[in-house]
Amino acid sequence: MKIRKITAAFSAAALLTAALPLTAQAIETKNYDNISFDSWQAAYHVVLSDFFGSEEFDFTDKDITSGSRFELYDIDHDRVPELFVSQNGGRSGRCVVYSFYNNKLSQPVVLGTYGNAFADPNAHYLVNYDRHMGEVSLTYFKLEKGVFTREISFNDNSELKEMGETNIVYMIDGKEVSETKYIQEKEKYDHMELIAHGRKTQLDALDTEKDNVIYSYFLDHYTAIGASTNQKDLSLTIADSIGDVPVTEIEQNAFKGSENLVSVTIGKNIRDVKNSAFENCTDLKTVKFTGDPGRIGPRAFAGCTSLEAFTGMDSSNIYKTYKIVDGVIYRTDMGDLAVYPSGKKNTFFSIPNGIQAIEPNAFTGNAYIENIVCPEWVNTICEGAFAECPALKEVSVYNGEARIMNEKTECTVCNSYDPKVPLNTYKGVIMAYMDSTAYKWADNRALRIVLLTGSYIKETGDVTRDSKIDAVDASHILAEYSRTSTNKEPEMDFAQRRAGDIDKNGTVDAVDASKVLSYYAFISSNKNNNELTIEQFLSMAQ
């Protein structure tokens, strides 16, 4: 068995020892059995918060021996590290070890001397190791699925032979055994290379302040949790990192309602702007992204009525999740509209070509928008997408089977609030096709409905509305192209034009007709593929 020296920062004694029996001077630990955590970072943050508040631990003490420390190390190599919390570097110093599995914290193991616990880099064992005055003690704990199980312990005083001691004792699991049996059993574990863990990181506090922003430590990252000042006309920069630890999150409600905040620059390492992070910051005029966050939560910028446009989004960022077009945040693939600025003063907005979903609370809190058009390519209107838009008068939904979410709380579309119910209400118009999902949604809520002309088309390519796609549809598409290409008035209605625009480039032309004919020819010669849609066929052909 090898005991590796880790760093010269340990005392000489700490390099040689690591444990006292578990029965000695137990540390009081908190029970987290009934708590479910979203991540190991959140779980260990709670654990550290409790230890930072304990009188038995002093993390502000920078002395290498007397100060408390902590460390992360992945004992079982499952990509989720264990947390080692070291009381101090003296012989009486204990080390408390936690594991995290399936959103739960393990029961901790309290062990060690000189504040260290040991582990082998190639085995799933936590080891209590102590050598003192000729006596050696080893206890092995196997870690599996977040549970530490005591496997075996060895104790002997054989090093006293050199001092002339004749009463040499060998013990396994507290029972005296022969030297031969002791050696045979211990050899099964002697191949392990034990490395000390527990005393790597010193931190005065879990929360720190930098440039008027408070950050909280979550072991592998910092989270911005709020402003440290109420000064007027406040401009903030969310840092890229604190020391060498990246700032990757802006906490839920972190700056919510900060009416003094006028400008925010968001650091390049931010990957999550959480729900309502800047909600109702009514004086916020400028939001610049220096990177590209992996997620922007619902209502993150809702009610920021002075914010007319977002800027930034570095396309070189590894997440490449979002892009900004005309001040509006979209998914990079232009599949979703994510955030429409609450201060954007346009009264009319048509969802751009190809956008399939309006994300939760995308328009929430915009004070100016009056008319929103959702063309046929919009198939999902998420929870609260058009909520709390006081000027909203009309929402048109051209996709007859569009999914409108949040049916229970009735605030996906609303422009006022009725305290008597209490419910968000909508006093404007829903424009939809008869018997479409939007029609049924509005009818169930007794909203005012204005019918769109014609009827919705269920299948792309079926411009004749006869529930099949064939040469007749291709002929109609060519006829429409002939009219529009010679500057004549189109004859197709909105739904027909959307159904005839096969390649979704905003026009109905000969290319679309060719695609319909190719699809019709394939279906006609492959009767077993009658259920294949034109979209699926074109995807196969690519």
DRENPAGU-224094 format. One record per residue (C-alpha): residue number from 1; x, y, z; residue in three letters. Coordinates in pm, whole numbers, always signed. Layout:
N
   num        X        Y        Z   residuo
   NUM        X        Y        Z       ALA
...
This chain:
542
   num        X        Y        Z   residuo
     1       +0       +0       +0       MET
     2     +136     +339     -102       LYS
     3      +56     +664      +74       ILE
     4     +110     +948     -172       ARG
     5     +233    +1289      -63       LYS
     6       -1    +1550     -201       ILE
     7     +148    +1890     -126       THR
     8     +411    +2054      +85       ALA
     9     +134    +2259     +242       ALA
    10      +50    +1971     +475       PHE
    11     +234    +1932     +801       SER
    12     +483    +1644     +819       ALA
    13     +245    +1456    +1044       ALA
    14      -41    +1504     +800       ALA
    15     +163    +1348     +523       LEU
    16     +191    +1030     +721       LEU
    17     -150    +1000     +881       THR
    18     -517    +1031     +804       ALA
    19     -753     +879    +1057       ALA
    20     -867     +806    +1408       LEU
    21    -1136     +550    +1490       PRO
    22    -1483     +670    +1394       LEU
    23    -1602     +647    +1753       THR
    24    -1374     +928    +1865       ALA
    25    -1504    +1285    +1900       GLN
    26    -1792    +1258    +1653       ALA
    27    -1890    +1575    +1466       ILE
    28    -2254    +1679    +1463       GLU
    29    -2389    +1653    +1108       THR
    30    -2725    +1760     +968       LYS
    31    -2974    +1516     +818       ASN
    32    -3076    +1592     +458       TYR
    33    -3281    +1276     +397       ASP
    34    -3603    +1460     +314       ASN
    35    -3449    +1709      +71       ILE
    36    -3430    +1656     -305       SER
    37    -3175    +1868     -491       PHE
    38    -3159    +1974     -856       ASP
    39    -2785    +1918     -877       SER
    40    -2483    +1811     -676       TRP
    41    -2367    +2172     -680       GLN
    42    -2688    +2286     -509       ALA
    43    -2667    +2002     -258       ALA
    44    -2307    +2066     -161       TYR
    45    -2374    +2440     -142       HIS
    46    -2633    +2370     +128       VAL
    47    -2393    +2139     +312       VAL
    48    -2113    +2395     +303       LEU
    49    -2350    +2669     +418       SER
    50    -2427    +2464     +727       ASP
    51    -2061    +2395     +797       PHE
    52    -1971    +2762     +748       PHE
    53    -2228    +2838    +1018       GLY
    54    -2093    +2574    +1258       SER
    55    -1887    +2670    +1562       GLU
    56    -1677    +2356    +1510       GLU
    57    -1543    +2485    +1177       PHE
    58    -1353    +2804    +1093       ASP
    59    -1301    +2858     +722       PHE
    60    -1177    +3215     +769       THR
    61     -868    +3087     +950       ASP
    62     -595    +3080     +685       LYS
    63     -351    +2892     +907       ASP
    64     -251    +2570     +734       ILE
    65     -309    +2364    +1049       THR
    66     -595    +2522    +1238       SER
    67     -816    +2645     +952       GLY
    68    -1105    +2449     +797       SER
    69    -1092    +2344     +433       ARG
    70    -1292    +2145     +177       PHE
    71    -1232    +1952     -143       GLU
    72    -1410    +1776     -429       LEU
    73    -1297    +1432     -542       TYR
    74    -1485    +1171     -744       ASP
    75    -1435     +849     -546       ILE
    76    -1652     +622     -761       ASP
    77    -1571     +788    -1096       HIS
    78    -1936     +852    -1187       ASP
    79    -1863    +1213    -1291       ARG
    80    -2028    +1341     -976       VAL
    81    -1765    +1429     -716       PRO
    82    -1786    +1361     -345       GLU
    83    -1751    +1648      -98       LEU
    84    -1479    +1634     +169       PHE
    85    -1513    +1889     +451       VAL
    86    -1207    +1912     +674       SER
    87    -1237    +2047    +1028       GLN
    88     -871    +2139    +1073       ASN
    89     -521    +2012     +999       GLY
    90     -439    +1904    +1355       GLY
    91     -443    +1547    +1475       ARG
    92     -793    +1593    +1618       SER
    93     -924    +1730    +1287       GLY
    94    -1202    +1524    +1134       ARG
    95    -1308    +1495     +771       CYS
    96    -1678    +1464     +680       VAL
    97    -1752    +1307     +341       VAL
    98    -2077    +1328     +142       TYR
    99    -2185    +1163     -181       SER
   100    -2468    +1267     -416       PHE
   101    -2686    +1023     -608       TYR
   102    -3033    +1047     -764       ASN
   103    -3088    +1401     -634       ASN
   104    -3016    +1295     -276       LYS
   105    -2728    +1342      -34       LEU
   106    -2579    +1034     +128       SER
   107    -2545     +977     +496       GLN
   108    -2205    +1129     +570       PRO
   109    -1899     +941     +687       VAL
   110    -1699    +1114     +961       VAL
   111    -1338    +1000     +972       LEU
   112     -977    +1103     +952       GLY
   113     -705    +1269    +1149       THR
   114     -525    +1585    +1047       TYR
   115     -845    +1664     +858       GLY
   116     -780    +1410     +584       ASN
   117     -958    +1111     +437       ALA
   118     -799     +881     +181       PHE
   119     -904     +730     -152       ALA
   120     -747     +517     -420       ASP
   121     -769     +667     -773       PRO
   122     -853     +327     -922       ASN
   123    -1103     +191     -669       ALA
   124    -1437     +299     -523       HIS
   125    -1316     +313     -164       TYR
   126    -1303     +579     +103       LEU
   127    -1035     +492     +357       VAL
   128     -980     +589     +719       ASN
   129     -601     +567     +768       TYR
   130     -402     +641    +1083       ASP
   131      -44     +570    +1190       ARG
   132      +49     +685    +1540       HIS
   133     +315     +575    +1788       MET
   134     +368     +238    +1620       GLY
   135       -1     +158    +1574       GLU
   136     -167     +143    +1232       VAL
   137     -542     +160    +1168       SER
   138     -720     +117     +834       LEU
   139    -1094     +110     +763       THR
   140    -1234      +67     +411       TYR
   141    -1573     +204     +302       PHE
   142    -1711      +94      -35       LYS
   143    -1912     +358     -223       LEU
   144    -2193     +236     -446       GLU
   145    -2487     +442     -574       LYS
   146    -2444     +712     -314       GLY
   147    -2413     +478      -16       VAL
   148    -2099     +430     +193       PHE
   149    -2078      +75     +331       THR
   150    -1815      -18     +586       ARG
   151    -1636     -321     +439       GLU
   152    -1343     -410     +665       ILE
   153    -1099     -266     +918       SER
   154     -741     -357    +1013       PHE
   155     -551     -264    +1330       ASN
   156     -202     -369    +1438       ASP
   157      +96     -251    +1641       ASN
   158     +362     -449    +1453       SER
   159     +585     -143    +1414       GLU
   160     +654     -169    +1788       LEU
   161     +861     -485    +1725       LYS
   162    +1162     -269    +1651       GLU
   163    +1120     -112    +1997       MET
   164    +1131     -450    +2165       GLY
   165     +756     -478    +2220       GLU
   166     +658     -844    +2245       THR
   167     +280     -807    +2278       ASN
   168     +200     -762    +1908       ILE
   169     -171     -766    +1828       VAL
   170     -344     -808    +1491       TYR
   171     -715     -727    +1461       MET
   172     -972     -749    +1179       ILE
   173    -1305     -578    +1240       ASP
   174    -1219     -546    +1609       GLY
   175    -1140     -915    +1658       LYS
   176     -792    -1046    +1728       GLU
   177     -656    -1280    +1459       VAL
   178     -330    -1455    +1381       SER
   179      -53    -1273    +1201       GLU
   180      -91    -1509     +904       THR
   181     -464    -1447     +862       LYS
   182     -411    -1075     +909       TYR
   183     -150    -1058     +635       ILE
   184     -359    -1272     +399       GLN
   185     -666    -1049     +432       GLU
   186     -475     -723     +430       LYS
   187     -288     -815     +112       GLU
   188     -620     -793      -74       LYS
   189     -616     -418      -12       TYR
   190     -243     -340       +3       ASP
   191     -226     -275     -371       HIS
   192     -420      +49     -323       MET
   193     -244     +382     -355       GLU
   194     -402     +600      -89       LEU
   195     -417     +973     -158       ILE
   196     -519    +1227     +105       ALA
   197     -821    +1447      +38       HIS
   198    -1002    +1718     +229       GLY
   199     -773    +2018     +262       ARG
   200     -750    +2164      -88       LYS
   201     -973    +2474      -82       THR
   202     -980    +2765     +162       GLN
   203    -1263    +3017     +129       LEU
   204    -1357    +3293     +371       ASP
   205    -1726    +3293     +273       ALA
   206    -1962    +3140      +20       LEU
   207    -2091    +3481      -91       ASP
   208    -1868    +3752     -231       THR
   209    -1915    +4098     -384       GLU
   210    -1757    +4234     -698       LYS
   211    -1843    +4559     -876       ASP
   212    -2181    +4595     -700       ASN
   213    -2291    +4237     -774       VAL
   214    -2319    +3963     -510       ILE
   215    -2211    +3614     -614       TYR
   216    -2266    +3283     -438       SER
   217    -2021    +2992     -457       TYR
   218    -2144    +2657     -594       PHE
   219    -1809    +2473     -601       LEU
   220    -1750    +2452     -975       ASP
   221    -1912    +2788    -1051       HIS
   222    -2046    +3112     -905       TYR
   223    -2404    +3236     -939       THR
   224    -2498    +3605     -948       ALA
   225    -2768    +3649     -683       ILE
   226    -2834    +4024     -673       GLY
   227    -2702    +4377     -648       ALA
   228    -2515    +4503     -344       SER
   229    -2629    +4864     -381       THR
   230    -2947    +5065     -443       ASN
   231    -2772    +5357     -610       GLN
   232    -2961    +5532     -890       LYS
   233    -2888    +5478    -1260       ASP
   234    -2702    +5160    -1180       LEU
   235    -2501    +4988    -1455       SER
   236    -2385    +4636    -1378       LEU
   237    -2147    +4391    -1537       THR
   238    -2194    +4024    -1453       ILE
   239    -1836    +3901    -1419       ALA
   240    -1684    +3628    -1632       ASP
   241    -1530    +3470    -1322       SER
   242    -1445    +3517     -956       ILE
   243    -1080    +3425     -925       GLY
   244    -1041    +3119    -1143       ASP
   245    -1401    +3000    -1090       VAL
   246    -1642    +3091    -1375       PRO
   247    -1969    +3278    -1317       VAL
   248    -2221    +3063    -1505       THR
   249    -2567    +3151    -1368       GLU
   250    -2792    +3442    -1280       ILE
   251    -3022    +3325    -1004       GLU
   252    -3399    +3323    -1021       GLN
   253    -3539    +3664     -915       ASN
   254    -3181    +3789     -866       ALA
   255    -3249    +4145     -985       PHE
   256    -3629    +4131    -1004       LYS
   257    -3791    +4469     -947       GLY
   258    -3460    +4661     -937       SER
   259    -3605    +4988    -1062       GLU
   260    -3268    +5165    -1033       ASN
   261    -3100    +4928    -1280       LEU
   262    -3045    +5087    -1624       VAL
   263    -2780    +4872    -1791       SER
   264    -2652    +4514    -1769       VAL
   265    -2361    +4349    -1944       THR
   266    -2381    +3972    -1908       ILE
   267    -2052    +3782    -1882       GLY
   268    -1934    +3540    -2147       LYS
   269    -1951    +3234    -1919       ASN
   270    -2319    +3271    -1826       ILE
   271    -2505    +2959    -1937       ARG
   272    -2833    +3008    -1747       ASP
   273    -3033    +3328    -1697       VAL
   274    -3294    +3185    -1464       LYS
   275    -3665    +3257    -1439       ASN
   276    -3758    +3619    -1361       SER
   277    -3391    +3715    -1318       ALA
   278    -3455    +4074    -1434       PHE
   279    -3834    +4083    -1430       GLU
   280    -3994    +4427    -1385       ASN
   281    -3667    +4619    -1400       CYS
   282    -3867    +4904    -1550       THR
   283    -3572    +5141    -1608       ASP
   284    -3350    +4876    -1769       LEU
   285    -3262    +5012    -2114       LYS
   286    -2961    +4806    -2220       THR
   287    -2888    +4433    -2202       VAL
   288    -2570    +4319    -2374       LYS
   289    -2467    +3954    -2396       PHE
   290    -2092    +3907    -2433       THR
   291    -2144    +3533    -2482       GLY
   292    -2436    +3306    -2561       ASP
   293    -2618    +3157    -2262       PRO
   294    -2738    +2801    -2286       GLY
   295    -3075    +2896    -2137       ARG
   296    -3291    +3204    -2079       ILE
   297    -3572    +3118    -1839       GLY
   298    -3937    +3227    -1860       PRO
   299    -4002    +3589    -1756       ARG
   300    -3628    +3655    -1731       ALA
   301    -3682    +4002    -1883       PHE
   302    -4062    +4031    -1860       ALA
   303    -4191    +4376    -1772       GLY
   304    -3864    +4554    -1858       CYS
   305    -4067    +4824    -2032       THR
   306    -3769    +5047    -2115       SER
   307    -3581    +4766    -2290       LEU
   308    -3632    +4802    -2667       GLU
   309    -3368    +4560    -2794       ALA
   310    -3113    +4302    -2684       PHE
   311    -2757    +4321    -2815       THR
   312    -2459    +4087    -2835       GLY
   313    -2464    +3707    -2852       MET
   314    -2116    +3595    -2952       ASP
   315    -2157    +3325    -3217       SER
   316    -1823    +3170    -3114       SER
   317    -1965    +3070    -2776       ASN
   318    -1972    +2693    -2724       ILE
   319    -2344    +2684    -2646       TYR
   320    -2459    +2859    -2967       LYS
   321    -2813    +2843    -2840       THR
   322    -2946    +3187    -2926       TYR
   323    -2910    +3463    -3181       LYS
   324    -3038    +3821    -3183       ILE
   325    -3223    +3954    -3489       VAL
   326    -3361    +4310    -3479       ASP
   327    -3329    +4312    -3101       GLY
   328    -3535    +3992    -3055       VAL
   329    -3381    +3672    -2916       ILE
   330    -3436    +3354    -3120       TYR
   331    -3297    +3004    -3102       ARG
   332    -2988    +2976    -3322       THR
   333    -3167    +2749    -3570       ASP
   334    -3450    +3006    -3589       MET
   335    -3693    +2740    -3470       GLY
   336    -3819    +2927    -3162       ASP
   337    -3879    +3287    -3065       LEU
   338    -3737    +3307    -2713       ALA
   339    -3764    +3667    -2586       VAL
   340    -3934    +3972    -2735       TYR
   341    -3822    +4291    -2555       PRO
   342    -4088    +4432    -2325       SER
   343    -3996    +4785    -2431       GLY
   344    -3999    +4727    -2807       LYS
   345    -4244    +4985    -2940       LYS
   346    -4374    +4809    -3252       ASN
   347    -4753    +4778    -3245       THR
   348    -4756    +4499    -3506       PHE
   349    -4541    +4186    -3524       PHE
   350    -4562    +3885    -3754       SER
   351    -4368    +3580    -3640       ILE
   352    -4081    +3538    -3890       PRO
   353    -4065    +3260    -4146       ASN
   354    -3978    +2919    -4003       GLY
   355    -4038    +2997    -3636       ILE
   356    -4227    +2695    -3503       GLN
   357    -4269    +2784    -3136       ALA
   358    -4325    +3090    -2920       ILE
   359    -4146    +3009    -2597       GLU
   360    -4296    +3058    -2248       PRO
   361    -4355    +3425    -2161       ASN
   362    -4178    +3539    -2478       ALA
   363    -4386    +3860    -2511       PHE
   364    -4489    +3890    -2146       THR
   365    -4507    +4245    -2018       GLY
   366    -4468    +4426    -2352       ASN
   367    -4667    +4747    -2317       ALA
   368    -4689    +4840    -2687       TYR
   369    -4775    +4538    -2900       ILE
   370    -5132    +4546    -3038       GLU
   371    -5140    +4289    -3316       ASN
   372    -4952    +3957    -3334       ILE
   373    -4971    +3727    -3637       VAL
   374    -4878    +3361    -3598       CYS
   375    -4845    +3217    -3952       PRO
   376    -4907    +2853    -4033       GLU
   377    -4551    +2749    -3948       TRP
   378    -4609    +2836    -3583       VAL
   379    -4722    +2506    -3432       ASN
   380    -4676    +2577    -3059       THR
   381    -4768    +2877    -2846       ILE
   382    -4619    +2808    -2506       CYS
   383    -4733    +2899    -2157       GLU
   384    -4776    +3271    -2106       GLY
   385    -4639    +3355    -2451       ALA
   386    -4857    +3668    -2492       PHE
   387    -4939    +3729    -2126       ALA
   388    -4970    +4068    -1959       GLU
   389    -4959    +4271    -2281       CYS
   390    -5199    +4557    -2191       PRO
   391    -5224    +4701    -2545       ALA
   392    -5284    +4366    -2718       LEU
   393    -5597    +4374    -2936       LYS
   394    -5559    +4092    -3185       GLU
   395    -5383    +3755    -3213       VAL
   396    -5413    +3567    -3544       SER
   397    -5337    +3194    -3554       VAL
   398    -5313    +3051    -3907       TYR
   399    -5204    +2700    -3810       ASN
   400    -5531    +2513    -3768       GLY
   401    -5371    +2257    -3537       GLU
   402    -5142    +2484    -3339       ALA
   403    -5095    +2373    -2981       ARG
   404    -5183    +2647    -2734       ILE
   405    -5051    +2561    -2390       MET
   406    -5145    +2665    -2038       ASN
   407    -5511    +2584    -2073       GLU
   408    -5584    +2585    -1699       LYS
   409    -5454    +2923    -1589       THR
   410    -5585    +3107    -1895       GLU
   411    -5295    +3350    -1924       CYS
   412    -5127    +3243    -2248       THR
   413    -5299    +3543    -2409       VAL
   414    -5410    +3827    -2180       CYS
   415    -5414    +4203    -2156       ASN
   416    -5577    +4265    -1819       SER
   417    -5637    +4116    -1476       TYR
   418    -5970    +4064    -1303       ASP
   419    -5917    +4067     -922       PRO
   420    -6271    +3940     -863       LYS
   421    -6206    +3599    -1020       VAL
   422    -5901    +3632     -985       PRO
   423    -5775    +3559    -1336       LEU
   424    -5580    +3713    -1618       ASN
   425    -5828    +3807    -1889       THR
   426    -5822    +3899    -2257       TYR
   427    -6058    +4156    -2406       LYS
   428    -5918    +4148    -2758       GLY
   429    -5982    +3927    -3061       VAL
   430    -5857    +3581    -3154       ILE
   431    -5851    +3531    -3530       MET
   432    -5872    +3162    -3622       ALA
   433    -6021    +2911    -3863       TYR
   434    -6350    +2747    -3775       MET
   435    -6297    +2429    -3570       ASP
   436    -5923    +2490    -3542       SER
   437    -5743    +2439    -3212       THR
   438    -5717    +2815    -3167       ALA
   439    -6092    +2850    -3230       TYR
   440    -6172    +2583    -2972       LYS
   441    -5927    +2732    -2724       TRP
   442    -6085    +3076    -2754       ALA
   443    -6440    +2942    -2759       ASP
   444    -6383    +2750    -2435       ASN
   445    -6287    +3079    -2270       ARG
   446    -6573    +3281    -2418       ALA
   447    -6327    +3506    -2600       LEU
   448    -6422    +3712    -2902       ARG
   449    -6342    +3521    -3223       ILE
   450    -6311    +3651    -3578       VAL
   451    -6301    +3374    -3838       LEU
   452    -6023    +3367    -4093       LEU
   453    -6143    +3324    -4452       THR
   454    -6137    +2974    -4596       GLY
   455    -6047    +2671    -4391       SER
   456    -5717    +2555    -4256       TYR
   457    -5511    +2303    -4447       ILE
   458    -5386    +2007    -4250       LYS
   459    -5116    +1893    -4491       GLU
   460    -4840    +2088    -4662       THR
   461    -4897    +2064    -5038       GLY
   462    -5274    +2014    -5024       ASP
   463    -5363    +2352    -5174       VAL
   464    -5694    +2219    -5314       THR
   465    -5812    +2112    -4968       ARG
   466    -5921    +1769    -5091       ASP
   467    -5711    +1576    -4833       SER
   468    -5468    +1444    -5093       LYS
   469    -5152    +1572    -5260       ILE
   470    -5130    +1510    -5633       ASP
   471    -5070    +1661    -5976       ALA
   472    -5374    +1887    -5936       VAL
   473    -5207    +2060    -5641       ASP
   474    -4888    +2101    -5845       ALA
   475    -5093    +2255    -6126       SER
   476    -5254    +2505    -5888       HIS
   477    -4912    +2600    -5750       ILE
   478    -4778    +2662    -6103       LEU
   479    -5084    +2869    -6187       ALA
   480    -5034    +3081    -5876       GLU
   481    -4666    +3126    -5961       TYR
   482    -4761    +3232    -6314       SER
   483    -4985    +3503    -6172       ARG
   484    -4751    +3639    -5905       THR
   485    -4443    +3630    -6129       SER
   486    -4623    +3858    -6376       THR
   487    -4735    +4095    -6101       ASN
   488    -5096    +3979    -6105       LYS
   489    -5306    +3946    -5793       GLU
   490    -5274    +3605    -5622       PRO
   491    -5582    +3384    -5613       GLU
   492    -5476    +3159    -5327       MET
   493    -5576    +3259    -4977       ASP
   494    -5326    +3277    -4692       PHE
   495    -5363    +2912    -4592       ALA
   496    -5322    +2791    -4952       GLN
   497    -5008    +2996    -5002       ARG
   498    -4860    +2853    -4682       ARG
   499    -4951    +2500    -4789       ALA
   500    -4803    +2558    -5135       GLY
   501    -4477    +2702    -5005       ASP
   502    -4315    +2359    -4977       ILE
   503    -3960    +2478    -4912       ASP
   504    -4078    +2750    -4671       LYS
   505    -3890    +3032    -4842       ASN
   506    -4187    +3268    -4840       GLY
   507    -4287    +3222    -5206       THR
   508    -4499    +2980    -5410       VAL
   509    -4309    +2891    -5727       ASP
   510    -4209    +2624    -5978       ALA
   511    -3969    +2463    -5731       VAL
   512    -4259    +2397    -5495       ASP
   513    -4464    +2246    -5778       ALA
   514    -4172    +2020    -5871       SER
   515    -4147    +1894    -5513       LYS
   516    -4519    +1816    -5506       VAL
   517    -4492    +1621    -5833       LEU
   518    -4192    +1424    -5703       SER
   519    -4380    +1335    -5388       TYR
   520    -4692    +1236    -5585       TYR
   521    -4488    +1014    -5817       ALA
   522    -4322     +841    -5522       PHE
   523    -4649     +778    -5337       ILE
   524    -4820     +655    -5654       SER
   525    -4549     +396    -5718       SER
   526    -4506     +295    -5354       ASN
   527    -4848     +208    -5220       LYS
   528    -4700      +92    -4888       ASN
   529    -4590     +449    -4815       ASN
   530    -4929     +617    -4824       ASN
   531    -4879     +745    -4468       GLU
   532    -4555     +921    -4557       LEU
   533    -4591    +1300    -4539       THR
   534    -4432    +1530    -4793       ILE
   535    -4200    +1664    -4522       GLU
   536    -4080    +1312    -4445       GLN
   537    -4033    +1239    -4815       PHE
   538    -3826    +1551    -4871       LEU
   539    -3618    +1474    -4562       SER
   540    -3544    +1127    -4707       MET
   541    -3441    +1281    -5037       ALA
   542    -3181    +1512    -4882       GLN
